[in-house]
Amino acid sequence: MANVPEYFGSLVFDDRVMKANLSAPVYQSLKKTIDEGAQLDLSVANAVAIAMKDWAVAHGATHYTHWFQPLTGITAEKHDSFISPSPDGGVIMEFSGKELIKGEPDASSFPNGGLRATFEARGYTAWDPTSYAFIKGKTLCIPTAFCSYGGQALDKKTPLLRSMEALNKQALRILRLFGNDTAKCVRSSVGPEQEYFLITKEMYDQRPDLRFTGRTLFGAKPPKGQEMDDHYFGVIKPRVEAFMEDLNDQLWKLGILAKTEHNEVAPAQHELAPIYTTTNIATDQNQLTMEIMQKVAAKHGLVCLLHEKPFAGVNGSGKHNNWSIATDSGQNLLSPGETPYENAQFLLFLCAVIKAVDDYQDLLRLSVATAGNDHRLGANEAPPAVVSIFVGDELGAVLEAIETGTPYKGAEKTQMTLGVDVLPKFNRDTTDRNRTSPFAFTGNKFEFRMLGSSNSIACANIMLNAAVAESLRIYANRLEQAEDFETTLNSMIRKTIKDHKNIIFNGNGYDESWIREATEKRGLLNYRTTPDCMPHLMDKKNVEMLTAHGVYSEDELRSRCDIMLENYCKTVVIEGNTMVDMAKTQIIPAVETYAADVARSGAAKKALDPTLACSYEAGLVKKLSEFTDSAAMRTRELEEALARLKVAEDVVGESILIRDTVLPAMEHLRKVCDEAETLTARSYWPFPTYGDLLFSVR
């Protein structure tokens, strides 16, 4: 068996490979581009391209692709071979710096929100040297940004890189004020935990709803669900263990730091957690992880479900975004320090995050808004739609003491000032983990728990990076003009805590009293659905902040708003049409057939002995007939609701119609059909039940 350290990253053109295959001057120049953003020289690109091609061909690659992340939410790739004709009629393997740096995929066939017309097809992919190239199958994959002919970003990577640069710029201003002249850059880092379900391919193929939408649109509750909590951290079943072993091997070869794996709460649900890395790389690797999960599952006769709520009544799947910021030397800026000055810096960065989350609750909420995640938020260990911050009792008491200017009771009533600071005694693991909190401080990072399992983590981190950059910009502007740095700093930290304490909540996020308190007393936002929150992307304060930091242009923001709402509408329409089809062609005929057979059985008994009451048969046939009539009526209502969408004037209006008419009609139809399932003999039901799906993998 191969030794993991020996093959880890074997399919990645990483720093080790570059150092071994590039000349010292080329390597140093490329490192300067990666680490400091220096401009890439074409001669360096040519040298890198030759080395990259030779390495890839030696590993069996025949093609290369510019691997990018369009606004579909998944990755895209167009493969070109390395071959070029030679004079003798053969071929040679070539790859130039020009081919490495730039590609030209079609820009009009991807979602663009009006940025491109169909006849304006030209688009560009541009190499992102900060994310390592890798080999997938026989193809060298080069991570790239994707933009239109006019330069507008048509992907998720470009705004993410912009947001990271905005955060870096403002964080360095703060560090310089604290006397740190050695830090070259500040990067945000992420460790995204990934939840998923595994079911058998055989049963998946029998469920049109899973095949078309990724979630079950019908399904009665099984006799057993997750009530016993026996699946969570339970013994991993052999078939799942084999999948996990294979998955780890594939991920480790691609340099992905897959660390933790375990059974999750719901039956058939599992989780994989990586070690954190730079946000840009973490985003690329998470997209790759989801792709590899599905491919490896197929090899094992399984299907990996990444929908946020594939099964009603049990936990949905999220993606916990563990976010922190650190200097290039490794100093975590969200870790309490060892001196009062270090802790003043920690408190300022902590306050910057608190202010950012409060000021831009709407951006964080809409960054995770999808039709699937709307079903997940608010129950079963998913946080509510109301954004709040959990800091724990101890840090909460520290912040309260600073705000009020009173002694901090947790450390012998020591006064909380810059000169006498007790935070060196603050233990990073003294707080409990609050699973109901959307945004929880966990000692040296924040865990943003609202992301859905199929979401790209780019969107949430773009908004988080940008919002924190804005807080730091405001702080830096004030501190750079301050006559007395320490007095101004102390006053600013205290004011932030006072102004934004409403966003801090350490209690149960599921409690209805909290939702009322949050919205009625604290003035927090409660955008429960995608149509509720997505239009707020274009609110003046949001447009001004995101454009001021160069993260998006106003046109790019408008395009994203339209694309996300259009995706929401298309998703629900597909679900609605699938429900209509399943009800009309599978469920109603199955119940009708069963009712007819029961009626014949009763009639046959009656014919043999007229004195028999046959009350069971008669009662069951009556109930089943009522169900089929009701299901037929509810199906017509859903069809009519879907038809009414044609009158919507724009995508915002369509999304509201879907929220208010289509989704309730879908819920009514499901309720009737799920009840009918409980009365229909198993042999008649047209597809696998929840019990089959959730407990089939052994």
Summary of the structure (lengths in Angstrom):
residues: 698
radius of gyration: 28.2
end to end distance: 25.3
largest distance: 103.8
contacts: 2359
relative contact order: 0.11
helix: 52%
strand: 14%
